[in-house]
């Protein structure tokens, strides 16, 4: 019983705002600024949590309730690249506004929202509905290339109305699929790995057997463009635009 309580206490400790930045994170200006702050990831994606943990950031996970039902008819042509950015923004806003409303004495200092989609032939491929849909997606992609697009929205408090600032980025990575035999495609689909992934594949898993190369950020294909996000955060800190001091309760 005692060991169980200790494990529970350790888990709770990891979720404390003061532990958002791990002790072994590099002492860069961004991590120094975020240490002791309440950082929220508005996503339940385990891949995004793992990527952030690799660099020493352990945000609280508060999945957004935004339905992700923006009409794709509003994002035709080149505008398709704004679709995941707008979705990420809505996800981050929902979480930020909810936490400010329900926990006014402990508001978030930074909310991170993200959305990843695959674009192929000017069409958005999201998560497959079932194995048949997964097989259809991969058969279409076999021997061709697609673009993985991740939109990221960062929301932090400011003193001016409406009380918060939204910053966004859009990262694009080209993924080149091999001409995969039908039997291999079916075997991959049957393993179930791609069912909860945009486009129906996981490049960091068994899906690597389907892909012959990429152009761009590998981590973006996994689901979170770590470099671009922290490059933006560093610029905000250097320009004194990410000033979290004195804004909390």
N, C-alpha and C positions, 0 to 999 in steps of 0.2 A: 504494500500500500504506500509505504514511504517513497519507494523508488518511482512509483507512478506519479505521485504528487510532484516529485522533483522534475520529472520529464515535462509535466504540464507547466510547471513554473518556468522552465527553460524556454518552452514554446512561447509562453506569454511574454517573456522578456524580449524575444526576438521581434515582437510586434510593437514594442514601445517606440514612440517617436524618436527618442534619443539613440535608438539602435538602427535607425534607417541607414546610417553609414557605418560599415563595419570598421573595426579597429585596425584592420590590415589594408584598408583602402589607401591608395596613394594620396598624399596630402596636397592635392591640387586645389586651386581656388574654389572650384565648384563643390568638391566634397567638404572643404572647410566651411563653406557657406551653408551647406545643407546639414551639417552635423548638428544634431539636437533638434532638427526641424521635423515637422510632420509631412512626410512625403507619401503620396497615395498613388497606387497604380489602379486605374479604372478599367481593369481587365482581369479576367480569371485565367488567362492563358499561362500554362506552366512554362512554355518556352520563353515568354517574355520575362517571367520571374527568374528563370535560370540565367538568362543572358545578363540581366541586371545584377544578379548575385555574383556572377563571375568577375565583375569589376568592383564589387564591394558595396553595392546599393541593395538594401532590403526594405523596399517600401511596404506599407500596409496595402493589402489587396482588398479593394472595394469594387466589385464588378458593377458596371453600369446597368441600369434598367432600360436604357434607350433601346428601342426595338430594332434599330438598324434597318429601317424600312424606307430609306430615301429612294425616290423614284429614279431609276437609271435613265429614264427618258429625259431627265433634266441634265444629263451629263453625256452628251453625244460628242463624237469626234475627240478633239484634244481635251475637252472638258472632262473626259472620263478620268483623267489623272486627279481631278479635284474630288472625285467621289469618296475615296477613303479618307481624304483630309477632312471633308465635311462630316463624315461619320465619326471619325476620331474626335472632332471638336464637340459634336453633340454628346458623345459618351463622356468626355471629360467635364463638360458643363453640367450635365445631369448630376454627376457625382459631387462636383465642387459645390453646386447650389444646395444639394441635399444635405451635405455635411455642415455647411454654414448655417443652414436652417435648423437642423436637428442637434448640432453640437456647437452652439454659438460661442461657448467659452473655450472651445478647443478646435478652432477651424484649421483646415489644411493650409500648409505653406506652399505646397506644390502638388498639382494633380497632373498625372501623365495619362493621356488617352491615346490609343493606337488602333489602327484598322489596316489589315492587309488583304489585298485582292490580287487576282491574276487577270491580266488582260491578254486575250488571244483573239485575233481577227476583229479587233475593236469591240469585243464583247467581254464583260466581266464574268470571270469564273470564281464563284465563292466556294463554300463547302458543298460537297456532293450530297444529294438527298439520300442516296442509298448506294449499294455496291454497283448496281446497274448504271447509275448516273456517274459513279466514279470511273467505271470502265469506259464509258462513252467519252468522258473528259480526257482520259489518258490516251485513248486511241486517237483522238483529235490532235493531241499534243505530240504524239510520237513522230519523230523525224522533223519536227518544227521547233520554233522558238516562241517563247511567251515573255511577257514583262511582269515581274512581281513589283507591285507598288504598295508601299506602306505610308500611310498618313499618320503623323504624330501631332498631337496637340498638347501644349504645356500651358497650364493655367496657374497663375500666382497672384496673390493679393496686391492691390495698389490702393493708395489713399483716395484717388479720384474716382468718380462714378464711372462705371457701375460697381466699383470695388475690386475688380479683377482685370488682369490682362491676359489675352490669349495669344500664344505664339504657335505657329505651325510650320511643319516641314513636310516635304514629299520626296521620298527616296525611291528610285527606280533601279531595278536590276534585271538584266536580260538573262534568261535561262534557256539553254539549248538542249533539247531532248535528243537522245539517240533514236535510231529507227528500231524500236523495241519489238521483238517477236510477240505475237498475240498470246502465246502460252505464258510468257514472262509477265505481261501486263495482267493477265487473269490471276496468276499466282500472287502478284503484288496486291491486287485488289482484295483477294481472298484473305490476306493477312490482316486486313482492316486498318492498317496504319494511316491511310490517307483519308479516312472518313471524316475526321474533324479538322482537316486542313484545307485552306483555300487552294483551289486547283486540284485537290485530291492527291497530293504527294507531300512527303517530308524529306527534304534534301539531306537533313542531318541523320536520317535513319536508313531504312532499306530502300527508300526512294532514290538514294545515290546510284543505284543500279540502273536507273532510267535516264540519268543526266550525264551528258558528255562534257559540259562546261558551262561557265557563267561569265558574264561581264558585269562587274560591279561588286557591291557589298554582299558577301555571303550571309552575314547575320541578318540582313534585310530579308533574304529568302526564308530564313528561319522564322522571322516575324517581328524583328525590332532592329532598326538601323542604329546601333549603339554609337558608332563614331559620329554620325551627323547630329544626333540628339545632343551629345555632350559637347560637340563643337559649338552648337547654338548656345548651350548653357554657359560655356566658357566665355563666349562673346558678350552675353548678357551680364555676366559677373564683371568682366573687364570694363564694360561701358557703364557699370553701376546701375543697370536697369533691373537686375534681380536683387533688389534690396529687401530682404526679409526681416531686417531688424526693426523692432518696435511696432510691427504690424499685427503680431499675435495678441491674444487676450491675456 
